[in-house]
Amino acid sequence: LQCSSTCAGGFQRRGGGCQDENGYTANNCDEKSKPMEQRSCESGPCPQWAYGNWGECTKPCGAGTRTRLVVCQR
């Protein structure tokens, strides 16, 4: 079963139902013994944005800009 996410917070789900010995749908299964249909899974932490401090303004007055380094980290 494939995980719904490649990082944290995913889940795996499998289908199923109550069947008789011939594989036909039945409705007399014991609900207490029903296997789990879903379980959590994760392949490590999700990537996130890392960023530095804002740099100096490009102009001493008026409409200048400030920049900072922004990178996506695993």
C-alpha positions, 0 to 999 in steps of 0.5 A: 500500500502506498502512503498518501504523503511522501513526508510526515502526516500520511496514511495508508488505507486498504479496502475490505469487506465481510465475505463468506468462504466463496468470496461473496459479500456477507454481513455476519462478520464479527465487528470486534475482530475487523482488521484496521483499514487505515494506519498512519505512515510517514517518510520523514519530516516534510521540507520547509522554508528556511530564511535569513534576516532582511538585508539593508535597504537599497536606498536611503529614502524613497522606494528601496527594497530589502532582500533575504535568502530563502531556501527550501530545506529537507 
